[in-house]
Structures are given as C-alpha cells and as structure tokens.
C-alpha cells in the first residue's frame, strides 16, 4: 500500500516529480560525470520552449489588465510605485551583502597573485560583450518593429507595445469590440501551451542538475565554501526581511506563498532559470488576489530592475575579490561599490555573463582591483545561480503583492483563501483592495485550495493551473484575472 501511494504521488504531483528528478540528476552527475554533463541540452530545450511563451503572454496579460482597469493613469501609478520598491529592495540587498562580506571576510587569507589569473576567461564567459549605457538601455527598450520585439523576445519592448496597445483600446472603446476578447482567448491558448510544456519540467531539472554535478562536481563547494555560505546566508536573511515587510504591508505570509508555489520554486532552482516559471508565477499571482495589470507590469519589469539575488552576489563578490588579492577597501570605496552596482545591476537580464560585466565595471571604477581578478569567481558562479534565481524570483513576487496592495489592486480575502487552505470564509462582503470578488475568483480559490490540501496535481491540473481551464476547453474560455 505505501508503495502504491508513493507511485500515485509520483505520477500526479509536479513537486514530487521535480524533486525526484533533481535527486536523480545529482546521482547521475556524481556517478557518471561525462554522461551527466552531456544532458544539459534537455534543460536548455525546455527553457527555450518556455521562453517562446513569455512575450505573447506578457503582451496579452498587460493589454487585458489595462483594459479591465479602465484607467491608464492607474497603470502609470503602478509602474512608478514598482520602480520605487525595486530601488529600495535592490539597495537593501547590496548593503546587506557588503555588511556580511565585511563581517565574514570570505576572501581573506587567499593571497592570490592577480598575475596568475587569466583575464581572457572573463571574455570567454561574457562573449566579449558589455553592459549597455543608460541611453543605450533606454533605446533598446523601444521596439523598432512590432514583430521584431516578439522575434527577439525582448520583454521590455513587448511591455512598451502592450502599454501602447492597451491605451489605444481604452481610447477606442466600443469601436473595436472584438479585439479584447480575441486577446483574452490568445492568452488562454498560451497558458494551455505552457501547461503542456510544463510536463517536461522533471526532465529539464534532471538534465540541469546532472550537468552541473557532472561538470563541476562537489569539490567546488569545498573550494569556495565560505563564499557560497555567505551568499546563501545573506539570501536567507534578505528573504526573512522580505517576509516581515510582506506581512506588515499586505497581511500575506511569505511562507504560505512559498508552499503555494513550491513546485515552481523547485523548478527554478533546478534549472537555474527564473524565466522557466514566469508564466506559471503570473497565473498563480493572479489567482492569489493580485490584479492583472499589476501582475503583468511588475513581474516582467522586475526581471530587469529588481534582481535582488544578483545584487547580493555582486556586492559579496566584489569584496571577496578585493580580499583575495589583498586590497583593503575603505568605507568611501565601498559606498562607491554600492552606487556603481545600483546602476550596473539594472538591465542585466538576457546579457551573457552580465554578473561578470557588472563586477568588471565596478572593479574598474574603483581603480584598485585588477580587472583580471574577477576571474576568481568563475569556479563558483554556477553554484551561485540557485541562490540568485530563487531570491530574484521571490523578490519580484513580493514586489507584485506590495505594489498591488499599495495601489489598491489587491484582494486580501482571496489571497488568504488561496494561500491558506482550510481558512474559514470571511462572512459577508470581503474587504477587497481593488479586485472584485467574483464567481470566477472564488472558483479559482477553491480549485487552488483543493490542489494544495491534496499536495498533488494531476496531469490535467498541471495544464489547468497554468491555463485556467482544461486543454479541451481552452479555446472556448477566457482566463479570469485574479
């Protein structure tokens, strides 16, 4: 009987499938390193498939969100508030990293001679690229063609197009009655496709974990143990502070949200890619009481402007390199590190080796750390991906909740029903902060509650969770905004 139950759980629970795949990948990578290193393409293929869904999904969610909100000024307020929160959160992450690196001194005593390091290794990692200047970043955010933004999968360009399209629909109103339903139907189809692709998630996690252990082994943990420990502990501390802020500002428990999205978080951890779970996170945030326009704007922009995990890594990494080569940075120089990283950490998403480009730019601005010394971090960079991805992802989800609540676009009773299964219904009319309590939202909450209490999802519910409907019904139904 226990074996039968375990088999049923393995067949039906995405979280269990991903966890087992992760363990099997580590085992294969350890026992057969060459074979493990050879299956990275499985994970890469999965991420490619997911990325094809992101641009059309973001476009549809933002357009329908603006149309439902009915006010472009409200959408603009959400954008401004999101940028304020991003700056506060990422600056806090940078400062925490610097304080921890000063206290723990992960690079002290290494006494590395920079002349022995190969600066060409950085070029190989970054492909000889460079971070865009502020003006270049702004220009690159503006599309040169409607189709080109989707073809290049440029999320910021797609966001610009979506905002313009949503504004046009608001202006035209009843003159184009068929467009908005069509966009909503496309959104439903994309969510259904995401559900199909998510069935490959365990294979992707297996390939990524087997490749990681096969290429680097476990010895990298002992070599860079102190640096890795500092980064991960700072990441946990930062998430703890986010949890307190989330509870105080919105009444939502971060732990309950982590439990609600545990399969997505484990998938992001295993594939070292937060983009692999963006579609499902958007859907779950909407079902958890956040309005469409807040989810559609805050989460995608956070992937460029709110990289909290990367900020922790950059600040700790800068001091690690300085300590390893025997450079003692003054307080003024460390303030310069924060200011430079506040700029260079923005817009890193999608740039190959962007962390090393940001570190190199920071070292150059100080003038006392040899540029080639950044190569010291090459060995630990892949291990750090897991911390960066999870902290980045949770940081952006917290931003969605906070900004939604701040702008009155948050349904707290619905969030409590979804995130805390078994909680008694609030009697009477719930005190929503923006999103109306509809039959659709109640249905979403009940379905999420039943899925959570069973701690499993069937193959059909994997699709339903992402699409909001079964594959057979998808073309005929539109996705309800949370």
C-alpha positions as CSV (number, residue, x, y, z in Angstrom):
1,X,0.0,0.0,0.0
2,X,2.7,2.6,0.8
3,X,4.5,1.7,-2.5
4,X,1.2,2.2,-4.3
5,X,0.6,5.6,-2.6
6,X,4.2,6.7,-3.5
7,X,3.7,5.7,-7.1
8,X,0.4,7.6,-7.3
9,X,2.1,10.7,-5.7
10,X,4.9,10.4,-8.2
11,X,2.5,10.3,-11.1
12,X,0.3,13.2,-10.0
13,X,2.5,15.7,-8.1
14,X,4.7,18.0,-10.1
15,X,6.6,19.0,-7.0
16,X,7.4,15.3,-6.3
17,X,8.4,14.7,-9.9
18,X,10.8,17.6,-9.9
19,X,12.3,16.7,-6.5
20,X,12.9,13.1,-7.6
21,X,14.4,14.3,-10.9
22,X,16.7,16.7,-9.0
23,X,18.0,13.9,-6.8
24,X,18.4,11.5,-9.8
25,X,20.3,14.2,-11.7
26,X,22.7,14.7,-8.8
27,X,23.2,11.0,-8.5
28,X,23.9,10.5,-12.3
29,X,26.2,13.5,-12.4
30,X,28.2,12.1,-9.4
31,X,28.4,8.5,-10.6
32,X,28.8,9.3,-14.4
33,X,30.2,12.8,-14.8
34,X,30.6,12.6,-18.6
35,X,27.1,11.4,-19.1
36,X,25.7,14.0,-16.7
37,X,27.5,16.8,-18.5
38,X,26.1,15.6,-21.8
39,X,22.4,16.1,-20.9
40,X,22.4,19.8,-20.4
41,X,20.6,20.2,-23.7
42,X,17.5,18.7,-22.2
43,X,17.2,21.7,-19.8
44,X,18.2,24.2,-22.4
45,X,15.5,22.9,-24.7
46,X,12.8,23.2,-22.0
47,X,13.8,26.8,-21.2
48,X,13.7,27.6,-25.0
49,X,10.1,26.3,-25.2
50,X,9.1,28.3,-22.1
51,X,10.7,31.5,-23.4
52,X,8.7,31.3,-26.6
53,X,5.5,31.7,-24.4
54,X,6.7,34.6,-22.3
55,X,6.5,37.5,-24.8
56,X,2.9,36.8,-26.1
57,X,1.8,36.0,-22.5
58,X,3.1,39.3,-21.1
59,X,1.6,41.2,-24.0
60,X,-1.9,39.6,-23.5
61,X,-1.9,40.0,-19.7
62,X,-0.8,43.6,-19.8
63,X,-3.3,44.6,-22.6
64,X,-6.2,42.9,-20.8
65,X,-5.1,44.3,-17.5
66,X,-5.1,47.8,-18.8
67,X,-8.5,47.3,-20.4
68,X,-10.0,45.9,-17.3
69,X,-8.5,48.6,-15.1
70,X,-10.1,51.2,-17.4
71,X,-7.6,53.9,-16.5
72,X,-4.2,54.4,-18.0
73,X,-3.2,56.8,-15.1
74,X,-3.7,53.9,-12.6
75,X,-1.4,51.8,-14.7
76,X,1.2,54.6,-14.7
77,X,1.0,54.8,-10.9
78,X,1.6,51.1,-10.6
79,X,4.8,51.5,-12.7
80,X,6.1,54.4,-10.6
81,X,5.4,52.6,-7.4
82,X,7.1,49.4,-8.7
83,X,10.3,51.3,-9.6
84,X,10.4,52.9,-6.1
85,X,10.0,49.4,-4.5
86,X,12.6,47.9,-6.8
87,X,15.2,50.6,-5.9
88,X,14.6,50.2,-2.1
89,X,14.8,46.4,-2.3
90,X,17.8,46.1,-4.5
91,X,19.7,48.7,-2.5
92,X,18.9,46.8,0.7
93,X,20.3,43.6,-0.9
94,X,23.5,45.4,-1.9
95,X,24.1,46.8,1.6
96,X,23.3,43.5,3.3
97,X,25.9,41.8,1.0
98,X,28.6,44.4,1.8
99,X,28.0,44.2,5.6
100,X,28.1,40.4,5.5
101,X,31.2,40.3,3.4
102,X,32.9,42.7,5.8
103,X,32.0,40.6,8.8
104,X,32.8,37.2,7.3
105,X,35.7,38.1,5.0
106,X,35.2,35.1,2.7
107,X,38.3,36.0,0.6
108,X,40.7,36.8,3.4
109,X,43.9,34.8,3.5
110,X,43.8,33.6,-0.1
111,X,46.7,35.8,-1.1
112,X,46.1,35.4,-4.8
113,X,48.5,37.0,-7.2
114,X,46.4,38.6,-10.0
115,X,49.2,38.0,-12.5
116,X,48.4,34.3,-12.2
117,X,44.8,34.7,-13.3
118,X,43.7,34.6,-17.0
119,X,41.6,37.7,-17.9
120,X,40.7,36.0,-21.2
121,X,38.5,33.6,-19.2
122,X,36.1,36.6,-18.5
123,X,35.9,37.3,-22.2
124,X,35.0,33.7,-22.8
125,X,32.3,33.8,-20.2
126,X,30.8,37.1,-21.4
127,X,31.3,36.5,-25.2
128,X,33.2,39.8,-25.3
129,X,30.1,41.8,-24.7
130,X,29.5,44.8,-22.5
131,X,26.7,46.3,-20.4
132,X,24.7,49.0,-22.2
133,X,24.9,52.6,-21.1
134,X,21.8,54.3,-19.7
135,X,21.0,55.9,-23.1
136,X,21.6,52.6,-24.9
137,X,19.4,50.8,-22.4
138,X,16.5,53.2,-22.9
139,X,16.9,52.9,-26.7
140,X,17.0,49.2,-26.6
141,X,13.7,49.2,-24.6
142,X,12.0,50.8,-27.6
143,X,10.9,48.5,-30.4
144,X,12.0,49.1,-33.9
145,X,9.1,47.0,-35.2
146,X,6.0,45.3,-33.8
147,X,7.1,41.8,-34.9
148,X,10.8,42.4,-34.0
149,X,10.0,42.7,-30.3
150,X,8.4,39.3,-30.2
151,X,11.0,37.7,-32.5
152,X,13.9,38.9,-30.3
153,X,11.9,38.0,-27.2
154,X,12.7,41.4,-25.7
155,X,10.3,41.7,-22.7
156,X,10.8,45.4,-22.2
157,X,10.0,46.1,-25.8
158,X,6.9,43.9,-25.6
159,X,5.8,45.8,-22.4
160,X,6.1,49.1,-24.3
161,X,4.0,47.7,-27.2
162,X,1.4,46.2,-24.7
163,X,1.1,49.6,-22.9
164,X,0.5,51.4,-26.2
165,X,-2.0,48.8,-27.4
166,X,-3.9,48.9,-24.0
167,X,-4.0,52.7,-24.2
168,X,-5.3,52.5,-27.7
169,X,-8.1,50.1,-26.7
170,X,-9.1,52.3,-23.9
171,X,-9.3,55.2,-26.3
172,X,-11.2,53.4,-29.0
173,X,-13.6,51.6,-26.6
174,X,-16.7,50.2,-28.3
175,X,-15.3,50.9,-31.8
176,X,-13.2,47.7,-31.5
177,X,-15.4,45.3,-29.5
178,X,-13.8,42.1,-30.9
179,X,-10.2,42.8,-30.2
180,X,-10.1,42.5,-26.4
181,X,-12.0,39.1,-26.4
182,X,-9.5,37.9,-29.0
183,X,-6.5,38.9,-26.9
184,X,-8.1,37.1,-23.9
185,X,-8.6,34.0,-26.0
186,X,-4.9,34.1,-27.2
187,X,-3.9,34.4,-23.5
188,X,-5.9,31.3,-22.6
189,X,-4.3,29.4,-25.5
190,X,-0.8,30.4,-24.4
191,X,-1.5,29.3,-20.8
192,X,-2.6,26.0,-22.2
193,X,0.6,25.6,-24.2
194,X,2.6,26.4,-21.0
195,X,0.7,23.6,-19.3
196,X,1.8,21.2,-22.0
197,X,5.4,22.2,-21.8
198,X,5.4,22.0,-18.0
199,X,5.0,18.3,-18.3
200,X,8.6,18.2,-19.4
201,X,9.8,20.1,-16.3
202,X,11.1,17.0,-14.5
203,X,13.3,16.1,-17.5
204,X,14.6,19.7,-17.5
205,X,15.6,19.6,-13.9
206,X,17.2,16.2,-14.3
207,X,19.3,17.5,-17.2
208,X,20.4,20.7,-15.4
209,X,21.3,19.0,-12.1
210,X,23.2,16.1,-13.8
211,X,25.1,18.6,-16.0
212,X,26.0,20.8,-13.0
213,X,27.4,17.9,-10.9
214,X,29.0,16.3,-13.9
215,X,30.9,19.4,-14.9
216,X,31.8,20.9,-11.6
217,X,31.4,18.0,-9.1
218,X,31.0,18.7,-5.4
219,X,34.6,19.8,-4.8
220,X,33.7,23.4,-5.8
221,X,31.7,23.6,-2.6
222,X,34.8,22.9,-0.5
223,X,37.0,25.2,-2.6
224,X,34.6,28.2,-2.4
225,X,32.7,27.0,0.8
226,X,33.0,30.3,2.7
227,X,31.9,32.5,-0.2
228,X,29.0,30.2,-1.0
229,X,27.9,30.1,2.6
230,X,28.0,33.9,3.0
231,X,25.9,34.4,-0.2
232,X,23.3,31.8,0.7
233,X,23.0,33.0,4.3
234,X,22.6,36.6,3.2
235,X,20.0,35.4,0.7
236,X,18.1,33.8,3.5
237,X,18.4,36.9,5.7
238,X,17.1,39.1,2.9
239,X,14.1,36.8,2.3
240,X,13.4,36.9,6.1
241,X,13.3,40.7,5.8
242,X,11.1,40.5,2.8
243,X,8.8,38.1,4.7
244,X,8.4,40.7,7.5
245,X,7.8,43.5,5.1
246,X,5.2,41.4,3.2
247,X,3.3,40.5,6.3
248,X,3.3,44.1,7.6
249,X,2.4,45.7,4.3
250,X,-0.1,43.2,2.9
251,X,-1.0,40.7,5.5
252,X,0.3,37.9,3.4
253,X,2.7,35.2,4.7
254,X,5.7,34.6,2.5
255,X,5.9,31.0,3.9
256,X,2.4,30.3,2.7
257,X,3.3,31.7,-0.7
258,X,6.4,29.5,-0.9
259,X,4.3,26.5,0.0
260,X,1.8,27.5,-2.7
261,X,4.5,27.8,-5.4
262,X,6.9,25.1,-4.1
263,X,6.8,23.2,-7.5
264,X,7.7,26.4,-9.4
265,X,10.5,27.4,-7.0
266,X,12.0,23.9,-7.1
267,X,11.9,24.0,-10.9
268,X,13.6,27.4,-11.0
269,X,16.2,26.1,-8.5
270,X,16.8,23.0,-10.6
271,X,17.1,24.7,-14.0
272,X,18.8,27.9,-12.6
273,X,16.3,30.0,-14.6
274,X,13.6,32.2,-13.2
275,X,12.2,32.7,-16.7
276,X,11.3,29.0,-16.8
277,X,8.5,29.6,-14.3
278,X,7.4,33.2,-15.2
279,X,4.2,32.1,-16.9
280,X,3.0,29.9,-14.0
281,X,4.0,32.5,-11.5
282,X,2.0,35.1,-13.3
283,X,-1.0,32.8,-13.2
284,X,-0.6,32.0,-9.6
285,X,-0.2,35.6,-8.5
286,X,-3.4,36.5,-10.3
287,X,-5.2,33.6,-8.6
288,X,-3.8,34.8,-5.3
289,X,-5.6,38.2,-5.4
290,X,-3.3,40.4,-7.5
291,X,-4.9,42.3,-10.4
292,X,-4.0,41.6,-14.0
293,X,-2.4,45.0,-14.7
294,X,-0.2,44.8,-11.5
295,X,1.0,41.3,-12.3
296,X,1.6,42.0,-16.0
297,X,3.7,45.1,-15.3
298,X,5.5,44.5,-12.1
299,X,6.7,40.9,-12.5
300,X,8.2,41.2,-16.0
301,X,9.9,44.6,-15.3
302,X,11.3,43.1,-12.1
303,X,13.3,40.7,-14.2
304,X,15.3,43.7,-15.4
305,X,15.1,46.2,-12.5
306,X,14.7,44.1,-9.3
307,X,17.5,41.4,-9.3
308,X,17.9,41.2,-5.5
309,X,19.7,37.8,-5.6
310,X,22.2,39.2,-8.2
311,X,22.7,42.3,-6.1
312,X,23.7,40.2,-3.1
313,X,26.1,38.2,-5.2
314,X,27.6,41.3,-6.8
315,X,28.3,43.0,-3.5
316,X,29.7,39.9,-1.8
317,X,31.7,39.0,-4.9
318,X,33.3,42.4,-5.1
319,X,34.6,42.3,-1.6
320,X,35.6,38.6,-2.0
321,X,37.8,39.5,-5.0
322,X,39.3,42.5,-3.2
323,X,40.1,40.5,-0.1
324,X,41.5,37.6,-2.1
325,X,44.1,39.9,-3.8
326,X,44.9,41.7,-0.6
327,X,43.1,45.0,-1.4
328,X,41.5,46.7,1.7
329,X,38.6,48.8,0.5
330,X,37.8,52.0,2.6
331,X,34.3,53.0,3.6
332,X,34.2,55.6,0.8
333,X,35.2,53.0,-1.8
334,X,32.5,50.6,-0.5
335,X,29.9,53.4,-0.9
336,X,31.2,53.7,-4.5
337,X,30.7,50.0,-4.9
338,X,27.0,50.4,-3.9
339,X,26.4,53.4,-6.2
340,X,28.1,51.7,-9.2
341,X,26.2,48.4,-8.6
342,X,22.9,50.3,-8.3
343,X,23.4,51.3,-11.9
344,X,25.2,48.2,-13.4
345,X,22.8,45.7,-11.8
346,X,19.8,47.1,-13.8
347,X,19.1,45.6,-17.1
348,X,21.4,42.6,-16.6
349,X,18.7,40.1,-17.7
350,X,19.5,38.5,-21.0
351,X,23.1,39.6,-21.2
352,X,25.5,36.7,-21.3
353,X,27.9,36.8,-18.3
354,X,26.2,40.0,-17.1
355,X,27.3,39.5,-13.5
356,X,31.0,39.4,-14.6
357,X,30.5,42.5,-16.7
358,X,29.0,44.3,-13.7
359,X,31.8,43.2,-11.5
360,X,34.4,44.2,-14.0
361,X,32.8,47.7,-14.3
362,X,32.8,48.0,-10.6
363,X,36.5,47.0,-10.3
364,X,37.4,49.5,-13.0
365,X,35.5,52.3,-11.2
366,X,37.5,51.7,-8.0
367,X,40.8,51.6,-9.8
368,X,42.5,49.4,-7.1
369,X,41.2,45.9,-8.1
370,X,42.8,44.3,-11.1
371,X,40.2,43.5,-13.7
372,X,41.5,40.0,-14.2
373,X,40.9,39.3,-10.5
374,X,37.2,38.9,-11.2
375,X,38.1,35.5,-12.8
376,X,38.4,34.2,-9.3
377,X,34.6,33.9,-9.2
378,X,34.3,31.7,-12.4
379,X,34.5,28.5,-10.4
380,X,31.7,29.4,-8.0
381,X,29.4,31.2,-10.4
382,X,27.2,28.3,-11.5
383,X,26.7,27.2,-7.8
384,X,25.5,30.7,-7.1
385,X,22.9,30.6,-9.7
386,X,20.4,28.8,-7.5
387,X,20.6,31.4,-4.8
388,X,20.3,34.2,-7.3
389,X,17.4,32.7,-9.1
390,X,15.3,31.9,-6.1
391,X,15.9,35.3,-4.4
392,X,15.3,37.2,-7.6
393,X,12.0,35.3,-8.2
394,X,10.7,35.6,-4.7
395,X,11.8,39.3,-4.5
396,X,9.8,40.0,-7.7
397,X,6.7,38.1,-6.4
398,X,6.8,40.1,-3.1
399,X,7.0,43.3,-5.2
400,X,3.8,42.3,-7.0
401,X,2.0,41.8,-3.7
402,X,3.3,45.0,-2.2
403,X,2.7,47.2,-5.2
404,X,-0.8,45.7,-5.7
405,X,-1.7,46.4,-2.1
406,X,-0.1,49.9,-2.3
407,X,-2.3,50.8,-5.3
408,X,-5.5,49.2,-4.1
409,X,-5.2,46.4,-6.7
410,X,-5.2,43.5,-4.2
411,X,-7.9,41.1,-2.9
412,X,-6.7,40.1,0.5
413,X,-9.6,37.7,1.4
414,X,-9.0,35.8,-1.9
415,X,-5.2,35.7,-1.2
416,X,-5.9,34.2,2.3
417,X,-8.3,31.6,0.8
418,X,-5.8,30.5,-1.8
419,X,-2.6,30.6,0.3
420,X,-4.1,29.2,3.4
421,X,-6.3,26.2,2.5
422,X,-8.9,25.4,5.2
423,X,-9.2,29.0,6.4
424,X,-12.9,29.7,7.1
425,X,-14.6,32.0,4.5
426,X,-14.9,35.6,5.5
427,X,-18.6,36.3,6.2
428,X,-20.4,39.0,4.3
429,X,-18.8,41.1,1.6
430,X,-15.0,40.8,1.7
431,X,-13.0,43.9,2.1
432,X,-11.2,43.9,-1.2
433,X,-8.4,46.3,-2.1
434,X,-9.2,46.6,-5.7
435,X,-10.1,43.3,-7.4
436,X,-13.8,42.4,-7.3
437,X,-14.8,39.2,-5.6
438,X,-16.4,37.4,-8.5
439,X,-17.6,33.8,-9.0
440,X,-14.5,33.3,-11.2
441,X,-12.1,34.4,-8.5
442,X,-14.0,32.2,-5.9
443,X,-13.8,29.3,-8.3
444,X,-10.0,29.9,-8.7
445,X,-9.5,30.0,-4.9
446,X,-11.5,26.8,-4.4
447,X,-9.5,24.9,-7.1
448,X,-6.2,26.1,-5.6
449,X,-7.4,25.1,-2.1
450,X,-8.3,21.6,-3.1
451,X,-5.0,21.2,-5.0
452,X,-3.0,22.5,-2.1
453,X,-4.7,20.3,0.5
454,X,-4.1,17.2,-1.6
455,X,-0.5,18.3,-2.2
456,X,-0.7,17.0,-5.7
457,X,-1.8,18.0,-9.2
458,X,-2.9,15.7,-11.9
459,X,-1.6,15.9,-15.5
460,X,-4.8,17.7,-16.3
461,X,-4.4,20.1,-13.4
462,X,-0.9,21.0,-14.4
463,X,-2.4,22.4,-17.5
464,X,-5.4,23.8,-15.7
465,X,-3.2,25.6,-13.2
466,X,-1.3,27.4,-15.9
467,X,-4.2,27.9,-18.3
468,X,-7.1,28.4,-16.0
469,X,-9.0,25.7,-18.0
470,X,-8.6,22.2,-19.4
471,X,-6.9,21.7,-22.8
472,X,-10.2,20.7,-24.3
473,X,-12.0,23.8,-23.1
474,X,-9.1,26.3,-23.6
475,X,-10.1,27.8,-26.9
476,X,-13.6,28.5,-25.7
477,X,-12.8,30.1,-22.3
478,X,-11.0,33.3,-21.4
479,X,-8.7,33.5,-18.4
480,X,-10.2,35.3,-15.4
481,X,-7.9,37.9,-13.8
482,X,-7.2,37.0,-10.2
